[in-house]
Amino acid sequence: MINIGEVIETNDMVEKENLDVRTITLGISLLDCIDSDLAKVNENIYNKITTLAKNLVATGKEIENNYCIPIVNKRISVTPIALVGGAACKSSEDFVTIAKTLDRAAKEVGVNFIGGYSALVSKGMTKADELLIKSIPQAMLETDLVCSSVNVGSTKTGINMDAVKLIGEMIKETAEVTKHLPVSGCAKFVVFCNAPDDNPFMAGAFHGVTDAIINVGVSGPGVVKTALEKVRGENFEVLCETIKKTAFKVTRVGQLVAKEASKKLGVPFGIIDLSLAPTPAIGDSVADILCEIGLERAGAPGTTAALALLNDQVKKGGIMASSYVGGLSGAFIPVSEDQGMIDAVNDGALTLEKLEAMTCVCSVGLDMIAIPGDTKATTISGIIADEMSIGMINQKTTACRLLPAIGKDVGDVVEIGGLLGSAPVMPVNRFSCDAFVNRGGRIPAPIHSFKN
């Protein structure tokens, strides 16, 4: 039983070490909104979201006030829209109307973001999947709160290279059409391998098969760093125990918030996602944790090993604190959202290739990375294919959120703002992968996918 004493114990974590509940995410099934008439689909979607989520923001604020725990975001995830709109949408423009309905509903209930403008295409694309992917640039242009994702691969099915090629072209188009906006549309799109359906974080959240569920994401890089400062010079056993114990305490906070939100909203509790998700705030950096472990800069030799250790101990501490740890739990390494990562890039310690190696052992993948605006679509697809292959072979979630900076080159800075921070434009290998990307078809699943 969680008691108020455990929450009081976290006061210093909240006030001095940037502990927060990053998000309460309400997952909503839209399967019962399917109709062959597009206007009816849009009406059904709007009515269901505004009915089920009408008290989400107020409930989050009430929990914040009762327990003095910051809840940074209140969000919604929905059934992948390629499934919901498939019967009614005959063009990309039709799918954009659904994106606008999602945006309108999200604004009505007051949430920060709504995710699920998504397609699951690891084994092939339906016509609806293809239309949704092609609609993403316009959907990102015409909405403010909608987040989008596409799952292109899995350990069981391999990698859909036709989708990877199409997404490279789509990302370039999205960057171009949204270049004048305060936030690039590319910051609200992510491509996955082995995407989980209980992820509360954006831009990759989408809802699975239950009618409605509460998933909570909790974060605290600053809490972990502060704990590690007290064991400098100790051996790896002490280091690992310290991370596990800290992760345990952080997860208990998330468990409390999730249970309260579930009770007040009358919606089942799903999972706690304990992810060390950095923000631009000083002291809220995963890179700083790696330095505290013993690196001069993130990217130095030993970085991948240190990150693997951190990720594993966070998971071990989390699962001791809650029976329902899920989502992406571990450590995120988004460049733009982590001042320590930004410093490492600017100092020449951290490259795109080193980040790719780090994604073999972190929670997600290449995240919030600005690349030159003239990077070819096939090069973007090649980077995505590399990252997806890491997830497929290693039976883990990997992802790419790449930001082609139109009109900018290596060394320039892209200002994104808010929790998304700013990103130095990183160099990309200029050798061509055109012939590889243009082969078409599907990379088969690896031999160890056969489990029967």
C-alpha positions in Angstrom: 0.0 0.0 0.0 1.4 3.4 -1.0 1.1 6.0 1.8 1.5 9.7 2.0 4.8 9.3 3.8 6.3 8.0 0.6 5.2 11.1 -1.2 6.5 13.4 1.5 9.9 11.7 1.1 10.0 12.9 -2.5 9.7 16.6 -1.7 13.4 17.3 -2.2 13.3 15.3 -5.4 10.5 17.5 -6.7 11.7 20.8 -5.5 15.5 20.5 -6.1 16.0 17.6 -8.5 13.3 18.1 -11.2 11.3 15.0 -10.4 8.0 15.1 -12.2 5.3 12.9 -13.6 5.9 13.7 -17.3 2.5 12.7 -18.5 -0.9 11.1 -17.7 -2.0 9.7 -21.0 -5.6 8.5 -21.5 -5.8 5.8 -24.2 -9.1 5.7 -26.0 -10.3 3.1 -28.5 -11.9 4.6 -31.6 -12.8 1.2 -33.2 -16.5 1.8 -32.5 -16.2 5.1 -34.4 -15.6 3.4 -37.8 -18.1 4.1 -40.5 -18.1 4.3 -44.3 -19.3 7.9 -44.1 -16.4 10.3 -43.4 -18.6 13.0 -41.8 -20.0 10.3 -39.4 -16.5 9.1 -38.6 -15.4 12.6 -37.6 -18.5 13.2 -35.6 -18.1 9.9 -33.7 -14.4 10.6 -33.0 -15.0 14.1 -31.7 -17.9 12.9 -29.5 -16.1 10.0 -28.0 -12.9 11.9 -27.1 -14.7 14.9 -25.6 -16.9 12.6 -23.6 -14.2 10.2 -22.2 -11.5 12.9 -21.7 -13.6 15.8 -20.4 -12.3 15.5 -16.9 -8.7 14.4 -17.7 -7.0 17.8 -17.2 -9.0 18.7 -14.1 -8.2 15.4 -12.6 -4.5 15.8 -13.3 -4.5 19.3 -11.6 -6.4 17.9 -8.6 -3.8 15.2 -8.1 -1.0 17.8 -8.5 -2.6 19.9 -5.8 -3.3 17.0 -3.4 0.2 15.6 -3.5 2.4 18.5 -4.6 3.7 16.4 -7.5 4.1 18.2 -10.8 2.2 16.6 -13.7 3.7 18.3 -16.7 1.4 17.0 -19.5 -2.0 15.5 -19.8 -2.3 13.7 -23.1 -4.6 11.4 -25.1 -3.7 8.4 -27.4 -6.1 6.8 -29.8 -6.4 3.8 -32.0 -4.2 4.1 -35.1 -6.2 6.3 -37.4 -5.3 4.3 -40.5 -7.5 1.5 -39.0 -10.3 3.9 -38.0 -10.5 5.9 -41.2 -9.8 3.1 -43.7 -13.4 2.5 -44.7 -14.2 6.2 -45.1 -11.0 7.8 -46.4 -10.5 7.6 -50.1 -7.7 10.3 -50.3 -5.0 11.8 -48.2 -7.2 14.9 -47.8 -9.9 12.8 -46.2 -7.4 11.6 -43.6 -6.4 15.3 -42.9 -10.0 16.0 -41.9 -9.7 13.3 -39.2 -6.4 14.9 -38.0 -8.2 18.2 -37.7 -11.0 16.6 -35.7 -8.5 15.1 -33.3 -6.9 18.5 -32.9 -10.3 20.2 -32.3 -11.2 17.5 -29.7 -7.8 17.8 -28.0 -8.2 21.6 -27.7 -11.7 21.2 -26.4 -10.7 19.0 -23.5 -7.5 21.0 -22.8 -4.8 18.4 -23.3 -1.2 19.1 -24.4 -1.0 16.5 -27.2 -3.0 13.8 -28.9 -1.2 10.8 -30.4 -2.4 8.0 -32.7 -2.4 9.6 -36.1 -0.6 6.4 -37.0 -0.2 3.3 -39.2 1.2 -0.1 -38.4 2.8 -1.3 -41.6 5.6 -3.7 -40.6 4.4 -6.5 -43.0 2.9 -4.3 -45.7 0.8 -1.3 -46.4 -2.9 -1.2 -47.2 -4.2 1.6 -49.3 -5.4 3.4 -46.2 -1.9 3.1 -44.6 -0.3 4.6 -47.6 -2.8 7.5 -47.8 -2.3 8.3 -44.1 1.5 8.4 -44.5 1.2 10.7 -47.5 -1.2 12.9 -45.5 1.2 13.5 -42.6 2.8 16.7 -44.0 -0.5 18.4 -44.5 -1.8 17.1 -41.2 1.2 18.5 -39.3 0.7 21.8 -41.1 -3.0 22.1 -40.3 -2.9 20.9 -36.7 -1.2 22.0 -33.5 -1.6 19.2 -31.0 -1.7 16.0 -33.2 1.3 13.6 -33.1 1.9 11.0 -35.6 3.8 7.7 -35.8 4.4 4.7 -38.1 5.6 1.3 -37.1 7.6 -0.1 -40.1 9.2 -3.1 -38.6 9.3 -5.8 -35.9 11.4 -8.8 -34.9 8.5 -11.1 -36.0 7.9 -9.5 -39.4 11.1 -7.8 -40.6 11.3 -4.3 -42.0 8.9 -2.8 -44.7 11.4 -1.0 -46.9 8.7 0.3 -49.2 7.3 2.2 -46.2 10.8 3.3 -45.1 11.4 4.8 -48.5 8.0 6.6 -48.5 8.7 7.9 -45.0 12.0 9.4 -46.0 10.2 11.3 -48.7 7.4 12.3 -46.4 9.8 13.6 -43.7 11.5 15.9 -46.3 8.1 17.2 -47.4 6.9 17.7 -43.8 10.1 19.7 -43.0 9.5 21.9 -46.1 5.8 22.6 -45.6 6.1 23.3 -41.9 9.4 25.3 -42.0 7.7 28.5 -41.1 6.0 27.1 -38.0 7.4 27.6 -34.4 7.7 23.8 -34.2 8.7 21.7 -37.2 6.1 19.1 -38.0 8.9 16.6 -38.0 9.2 17.0 -34.2 5.7 15.5 -33.9 6.4 12.5 -36.0 8.3 9.3 -35.1 9.0 6.0 -37.0 9.3 2.8 -35.0 10.4 -0.8 -35.0 8.7 -2.9 -32.4 6.4 -0.1 -31.2 4.6 -0.7 -27.9 0.9 0.1 -27.7 1.1 1.2 -24.1 3.6 4.1 -24.5 2.4 7.3 -22.8 5.1 9.5 -24.4 4.8 11.6 -27.6 5.1 11.6 -30.5 4.8 7.8 -30.5 1.8 7.1 -28.3 -1.1 5.2 -29.9 -3.8 3.1 -28.2 -4.1 -0.7 -28.2 -7.3 -2.8 -28.0 -9.0 -2.0 -24.7 -11.8 0.6 -24.6 -9.9 3.1 -22.4 -6.9 3.0 -20.1 -4.6 5.2 -18.1 -0.9 5.0 -18.7 1.5 7.3 -16.8 5.0 8.4 -17.7 7.3 9.4 -14.8 10.8 11.0 -15.2 13.7 12.1 -13.0 17.2 12.3 -14.5 18.1 15.0 -11.9 17.1 12.6 -9.1 19.4 9.9 -10.4 22.3 12.3 -10.9 22.0 13.7 -7.4 22.0 10.2 -5.9 25.1 9.2 -7.9 26.9 12.3 -6.7 26.9 10.7 -3.2 28.7 7.5 -4.4 31.5 9.0 -6.5 34.4 6.6 -6.7 32.5 3.6 -5.5 32.6 0.3 -7.4 30.0 -0.8 -10.0 28.0 -2.8 -7.5 27.4 0.3 -5.3 26.7 2.4 -8.5 24.1 -0.1 -9.7 22.4 -0.5 -6.3 22.1 3.3 -6.1 20.4 3.6 -9.5 18.0 0.8 -8.7 16.9 2.2 -5.3 16.4 5.7 -6.9 14.4 4.2 -9.8 12.3 2.4 -7.2 11.3 5.6 -5.4 10.6 7.4 -8.6 8.4 4.6 -9.9 6.4 4.6 -6.6 5.5 8.2 -7.2 4.2 7.3 -10.7 2.3 4.4 -9.2 0.5 6.6 -6.8 -0.5 9.1 -9.5 -1.7 6.4 -11.8 -3.9 4.7 -9.2 -5.4 8.1 -8.2 -6.1 9.0 -11.8 -7.6 5.6 -12.6 -9.9 5.9 -9.6 -11.0 9.4 -10.2 -11.6 8.9 -13.9 -13.2 5.5 -13.6 -10.7 4.1 -16.2 -8.5 1.0 -15.7 -4.8 1.6 -14.9 -2.5 0.3 -17.5 1.2 0.8 -17.0 3.9 3.0 -15.5 6.6 4.1 -17.9 9.7 5.0 -16.0 11.8 6.8 -18.5 14.6 9.1 -17.7 13.3 11.7 -20.2 15.5 14.9 -20.1 14.4 18.4 -20.5 16.4 21.6 -21.4 16.4 22.5 -17.7 19.8 22.5 -16.1 20.2 19.4 -13.9 17.6 17.4 -15.9 20.0 15.6 -18.3 20.7 12.0 -19.1 24.1 13.1 -20.5 25.0 14.5 -17.1 24.2 11.1 -15.5 26.7 9.5 -17.9 29.3 12.0 -16.9 28.6 11.4 -13.2 29.1 7.7 -13.9 32.6 8.6 -15.1 32.8 10.0 -18.6 34.3 13.4 -19.5 31.6 13.9 -22.1 28.7 11.9 -23.5 30.2 10.2 -26.5 33.5 9.4 -25.0 34.8 5.7 -25.0 32.7 3.8 -22.5 29.5 5.8 -23.3 27.5 2.8 -24.6 28.5 0.7 -21.7 27.5 3.4 -19.2 24.2 3.8 -20.9 23.5 0.1 -21.0 24.2 -0.1 -17.2 21.9 2.9 -16.6 19.1 1.6 -18.7 19.2 -1.9 -17.1 19.3 -0.7 -13.5 16.4 1.8 -14.1 14.3 -1.1 -15.4 15.3 -3.4 -12.5 14.4 -0.7 -9.9 11.1 0.1 -11.7 9.8 -3.5 -11.8 10.4 -3.9 -8.1 8.2 -0.8 -7.4 5.2 -1.7 -9.6 3.8 -4.9 -11.2 2.8 -2.9 -14.3 6.0 -1.3 -15.6 5.8 -1.0 -19.4 5.9 1.4 -22.3 9.5 2.4 -23.2 10.9 2.4 -19.6 14.6 3.2 -19.4 16.7 6.2 -20.6 15.9 8.5 -23.5 18.7 10.3 -25.4 17.0 13.1 -27.4 19.7 15.6 -28.5 17.5 18.8 -28.5 15.9 18.1 -25.1 19.2 17.4 -23.2 21.6 20.3 -22.6 24.4 17.8 -21.8 23.9 16.1 -25.2 23.9 19.5 -26.9 27.2 20.4 -25.2 28.7 17.0 -26.3 27.7 17.6 -29.9 29.1 21.1 -29.9 32.4 19.9 -28.3 32.7 17.2 -31.0 32.4 14.3 -28.5 29.0 13.0 -29.9 28.3 12.1 -33.5 25.3 10.6 -35.3 27.2 7.3 -35.6 27.9 7.2 -31.8 24.3 8.0 -31.1 23.3 5.1 -33.3 25.5 2.8 -31.3 24.0 4.1 -28.1 20.5 3.3 -29.3 21.4 -0.4 -29.2 21.1 -0.2 -25.4 18.8 2.8 -24.7 15.0 2.8 -24.5 14.2 4.3 -27.9 16.5 5.5 -30.7 17.7 8.5 -32.7 15.6 11.2 -31.2 15.2 14.9 -31.9 18.3 15.1 -34.1 18.6 18.1 -36.5 20.2 17.3 -39.8 21.1 19.6 -42.7 18.1 20.7 -44.7 19.5 19.5 -48.0 19.9 15.9 -46.8 18.4 13.6 -49.5 15.2 11.6 -48.8 17.0 8.4 -49.5 19.7 9.2 -47.0 17.0 9.8 -44.4 15.5 6.4 -45.3 18.9 4.8 -45.0 19.3 6.2 -41.5 15.8 5.0 -40.6 16.6 1.5 -42.0 19.8 1.3 -39.9 17.9 2.2 -36.7 15.0 -0.2 -37.5 17.5 -3.1 -38.0 18.9 -2.5 -34.6 15.4 -3.0 -33.1 14.6 -5.9 -35.3 17.7 -7.9 -34.5 17.9 -7.0 -30.8 14.2 -7.6 -30.1 13.8 -4.1 -28.7 12.0 -0.9 -29.5 13.9 1.6 -31.7 12.8 4.8 -33.3 13.8 7.8 -35.4 12.7 11.4 -35.0 14.8 13.4 -37.4 14.5 17.1 -38.1 15.7 18.2 -41.5 16.5 21.9 -40.9 15.5 23.6 -44.1 18.0 26.4 -45.0 20.4 25.4 -42.3 23.7 23.4 -42.3 26.1 21.8 -39.9 26.9 24.0 -36.9 23.7 26.0 -37.2 21.1 25.8 -34.4 17.4 24.9 -34.7 15.3 26.6 -32.0 12.3 24.4 -31.2 11.2 25.7 -27.8 9.5 24.4 -24.7 10.3 20.9 -23.6 11.7 20.2 -27.1 14.6 22.6 -26.6 17.1 23.5 -29.4 19.3 21.3 -31.6 22.6 21.8 -33.2 22.6 20.6 -36.8 24.7 17.4 -37.0 26.6 16.2 -40.0 25.3 13.2 -42.0 27.3 10.8 -44.0 27.1 12.0 -47.6 27.8 8.7 -49.4 24.8 7.5 -51.3 22.5 4.6 -50.3 20.1 5.3 -53.2 20.4 1.8 -54.8 19.8 0.1 -51.5 16.7 2.1 -50.6 15.2 1.8 -54.0 15.3 -2.0 -54.1 11.8 -2.2 -52.7 10.1 -5.0 -50.7 10.7 -6.2 -47.2 13.8 -7.2 -45.2 12.9 -10.6 -43.8 12.6 -11.3 -40.1 15.7 -12.6 -38.4 16.2 -16.3 -37.7 15.7 -15.9 -34.0 12.1 -14.6 -34.6 11.0 -18.2 -34.8 9.9 -19.0 -31.2 7.5 -21.9 -31.7 
